[in-house]
Amino acid sequence: MNCYIDCDQMRSVKLCNCVAYVQNSSYRSCEIEELTNCSVYTSDWSKENGTESAEQQECYSTCKKPCYDRTVDTQIGVIKFPSEQQRDRLRAYLGSKNGKKMLLDDTIILEVYFRSLAITQTELYEVMNVEDFVSSFGGIIGLYVGMSFLTVFQAFDYLLMYKRVCKEAAKKKKGIEPSDLKSKKSMKHDESEFIDKPVMY
């Protein structure tokens, strides 16, 4: 995540010549009004020139995804204090405290709070490793192509059984003759013998 922040810092330095006070001590920190104006300026610049510049996208592409990251959604609000109605009362209050004087123009109220109490947890993990890929690939081949070892072995076994049955049926057909054909052949043979023999008177 620090890589993305660095990319945003470089963009803020180029456009506004300052960065947020909590980001980097190497650059000049933006004042509250500068930071507000800078955020408005960068958003307007993004609308006119696209969401992100090519240089910033190139900077983002070099960043690796972190294993763990925690971010807090913040919001900046600016209000003038004290208001015109409170100046006289505050001046009287500060004047009664042992005569101490404070500059009203340098007095601010800073409130820090969470914008939302919702927590979003994102986990990154491998969708498929090498073992899962190999097993999935083998399952797909076995399911859609039907080239598993068991299928091939069963097909080969069925083919051998079919050939064996066909051979046995052919042998039986050649070796066994029907009984009607045998009886007809014997009758013809007897008749021929009877005709050939001479008649004795």
C-alpha positions as CSV (number, residue, x, y, z in Angstrom):
1,M,0.0,0.0,0.0
2,N,2.9,2.4,0.6
3,C,3.8,2.1,-3.1
4,Y,0.3,3.5,-4.0
5,I,0.7,6.2,-1.4
6,D,4.1,7.2,-2.9
7,C,2.5,7.4,-6.4
8,D,-0.3,9.7,-5.0
9,Q,2.3,11.8,-3.2
10,M,4.3,12.4,-6.4
11,R,1.0,13.4,-8.1
12,S,0.2,15.8,-5.2
13,V,3.7,17.3,-5.3
14,K,3.4,17.9,-9.0
15,L,-0.1,19.4,-8.9
16,C,-0.1,21.2,-5.5
17,N,3.6,21.4,-4.5
18,C,2.8,19.8,-1.1
19,V,1.6,16.6,0.5
20,A,-0.7,15.7,3.4
21,Y,1.0,16.2,6.8
22,V,0.8,12.5,7.8
23,Q,2.3,11.1,4.6
24,N,5.9,12.1,4.2
25,S,8.3,14.4,6.0
26,S,10.5,14.8,2.9
27,Y,8.0,17.2,1.3
28,R,6.3,20.3,2.5
29,S,3.1,19.6,4.3
30,C,-0.1,21.2,3.0
31,E,-2.1,23.5,5.2
32,I,-5.7,22.6,5.8
33,E,-7.0,25.1,3.2
34,E,-4.3,24.0,0.7
35,L,-5.1,20.4,1.2
36,T,-8.8,21.1,0.6
37,N,-8.1,23.2,-2.5
38,C,-5.6,20.5,-3.7
39,S,-8.2,17.7,-3.4
40,V,-10.7,19.8,-5.4
41,Y,-8.1,20.7,-8.0
42,T,-6.9,17.1,-8.5
43,S,-10.5,15.9,-8.8
44,D,-11.3,18.5,-11.4
45,W,-8.0,17.7,-13.2
46,S,-8.9,14.1,-13.2
47,K,-12.3,14.8,-14.7
48,E,-10.8,16.9,-17.5
49,N,-7.9,14.6,-18.3
50,G,-9.2,11.2,-17.4
51,T,-9.3,9.3,-14.1
52,E,-5.6,8.7,-13.9
53,S,-2.7,9.9,-16.0
54,A,-0.5,7.5,-17.9
55,E,2.4,8.3,-15.7
56,Q,0.4,7.4,-12.6
57,Q,-0.9,4.2,-14.1
58,E,2.6,3.3,-14.9
59,C,3.6,4.0,-11.3
60,Y,0.7,1.8,-10.1
61,S,1.7,-1.1,-12.4
62,T,5.1,-1.4,-10.6
63,C,3.4,-1.9,-7.2
64,K,2.9,-5.4,-5.9
65,K,-0.2,-6.4,-4.0
66,P,0.4,-6.4,-0.2
67,C,-0.2,-9.6,1.8
68,Y,-1.9,-7.6,4.6
69,D,-3.2,-4.0,4.5
70,R,-5.2,-1.8,6.8
71,T,-6.7,1.5,5.6
72,V,-8.9,4.0,7.3
73,D,-11.4,6.0,5.4
74,T,-11.0,9.7,6.4
75,Q,-12.9,12.9,5.6
76,I,-11.6,16.5,5.9
77,G,-13.9,19.2,7.1
78,V,-13.0,22.9,7.6
79,I,-14.9,25.3,9.8
80,K,-14.0,28.8,11.0
81,F,-13.6,29.2,14.7
82,P,-14.5,31.2,16.6
83,S,-17.5,32.5,14.8
84,E,-18.4,36.2,14.8
85,Q,-21.0,35.6,17.5
86,Q,-18.5,33.8,19.8
87,R,-15.5,36.2,19.5
88,D,-16.5,38.6,22.2
89,R,-17.4,35.8,24.6
90,L,-14.2,34.0,23.9
91,R,-12.1,37.1,24.3
92,A,-13.7,37.8,27.7
93,Y,-13.1,34.2,28.8
94,L,-9.4,34.2,27.7
95,G,-8.8,37.6,29.2
96,S,-10.1,36.5,32.6
97,K,-7.6,33.6,32.8
98,N,-4.6,35.3,34.5
99,G,-4.3,37.9,31.8
100,K,-3.2,35.4,29.2
101,K,-3.6,36.5,25.6
102,M,-4.1,34.2,22.7
103,L,-4.4,35.0,19.0
104,L,-7.9,34.2,18.0
105,D,-6.9,33.8,14.3
106,D,-4.6,30.8,15.2
107,T,-7.2,29.0,17.3
108,I,-8.8,26.0,15.7
109,I,-10.9,23.0,16.8
110,L,-9.6,19.6,15.5
111,E,-12.0,16.7,15.7
112,V,-10.8,13.3,14.6
113,Y,-13.3,10.5,14.2
114,F,-14.0,7.5,12.1
115,R,-16.1,8.1,9.0
116,S,-17.6,4.6,9.3
117,L,-17.4,1.8,11.8
118,A,-17.8,-0.9,9.1
119,I,-14.8,-3.2,8.6
120,T,-14.1,-4.7,5.2
121,Q,-11.7,-7.7,5.2
122,T,-10.3,-8.8,1.8
123,E,-8.2,-12.0,1.5
124,L,-6.1,-12.9,-1.5
125,Y,-5.3,-16.5,-2.2
126,E,-4.4,-18.7,-5.1
127,V,-7.4,-19.8,-7.1
128,M,-5.7,-22.9,-8.5
129,N,-2.2,-24.3,-7.8
130,V,-0.3,-26.9,-9.8
131,E,-1.9,-29.9,-8.1
132,D,-5.4,-28.6,-8.6
133,F,-4.7,-27.8,-12.2
134,V,-3.4,-31.3,-13.0
135,S,-6.3,-33.0,-11.2
136,S,-8.9,-30.7,-12.9
137,F,-7.3,-31.2,-16.3
138,G,-7.3,-35.0,-15.9
139,G,-10.9,-35.0,-14.8
140,I,-12.0,-32.9,-17.7
141,I,-10.2,-35.2,-20.2
142,G,-11.8,-38.3,-18.5
143,L,-15.3,-36.7,-18.5
144,Y,-15.5,-35.1,-22.0
145,V,-13.0,-37.1,-24.1
146,G,-13.6,-40.5,-22.4
147,M,-9.9,-41.5,-22.7
148,S,-9.5,-42.8,-19.2
149,F,-7.7,-46.1,-18.7
150,L,-10.7,-47.9,-17.3
151,T,-12.9,-46.9,-20.4
152,V,-10.2,-48.1,-22.8
153,F,-9.7,-51.3,-21.0
154,Q,-13.4,-52.1,-20.9
155,A,-13.8,-51.3,-24.6
156,F,-10.9,-53.7,-25.4
157,D,-12.4,-56.4,-23.2
158,Y,-15.8,-56.0,-24.9
159,L,-14.2,-56.3,-28.3
160,L,-12.4,-59.5,-27.5
161,M,-15.6,-61.0,-26.1
162,Y,-17.5,-60.1,-29.2
163,K,-14.9,-61.7,-31.5
164,R,-14.9,-64.9,-29.4
165,V,-18.7,-65.2,-29.5
166,C,-18.8,-64.6,-33.2
167,K,-16.1,-67.4,-33.8
168,E,-18.0,-69.9,-31.6
169,A,-21.3,-69.1,-33.4
170,A,-19.6,-69.6,-36.8
171,K,-18.1,-73.0,-35.7
172,K,-21.4,-74.3,-34.5
173,K,-23.1,-73.2,-37.7
174,K,-20.6,-75.2,-39.8
175,G,-20.5,-78.4,-37.7
176,I,-24.2,-78.9,-37.1
177,E,-26.7,-79.5,-39.9
178,P,-30.5,-79.4,-39.5
179,S,-32.4,-82.8,-39.0
180,D,-34.8,-82.1,-41.9
181,L,-31.9,-81.8,-44.4
182,K,-30.5,-85.1,-43.1
183,S,-33.8,-86.9,-43.5
184,K,-34.3,-85.5,-47.1
185,K,-30.8,-86.7,-48.1
186,S,-31.5,-90.2,-46.7
187,M,-34.8,-90.5,-48.6
188,K,-33.2,-89.4,-51.8
189,H,-30.5,-92.0,-51.4
190,D,-33.0,-94.8,-50.7
191,E,-35.1,-93.9,-53.8
192,S,-32.0,-93.9,-56.0
193,E,-31.1,-97.4,-54.8
194,F,-34.6,-98.7,-55.4
195,I,-34.7,-97.3,-59.0
196,D,-31.3,-98.7,-59.9
197,K,-31.9,-102.3,-58.8
198,P,-33.4,-104.6,-61.6
199,V,-36.8,-106.2,-61.0
200,M,-36.7,-110.0,-60.9
201,Y,-39.7,-112.0,-62.2
